[in-house]
Amino acid sequence: MMILIIIVLGAFTLFSARGKVQQTQTTQTVPTTTSSQAGSAAEPASSLVHEIPLEVSFPLDGSTVATSPLLMKGKTLPNSAVFVNENEFKTDAQGNFSSAVELDEGENTIFVVANDDKGNYSEKDIDVVFEPQ
């Protein structure tokens, strides 16, 4: 007889470009197995947390822009939670999202995280240079 135990760990930290820290709850599973038969090797279960699709269509990573605030656009799973730096919101029914992002002059990193209702997530860092004209 084999007993399967799955331990759920949570909470990752999202750092903003302005040095603030935001805690969000997410789920990560660590599979553990045990066996009641001495000498029997138990097979570990696969992880239940998966990366979900996350596309940032604007701005492109490494681009230079001349205006702030910048309207960031992207797509992930429909009705997912999205964090763009400190701002949290839901995607529309097609998975689209947009967010105004204030930029400081010079180099900026925009942190984007998408979470679905099962605890799966994806992260992207988009580097943008703001050179006002």
Secondary structure, DSSP 8 states (H G I E B T S, - for coil): -EEEEEEEEEEEEEE-TTS-EEEEEEEEEEEEEEESSTT--------S------EEEES-TTEEES-SSEEEEEE-STT-EEEETTEEEE--TTSEEEEEE---SEEEEEEEEEE-TTS-EEEEEEEEEE---
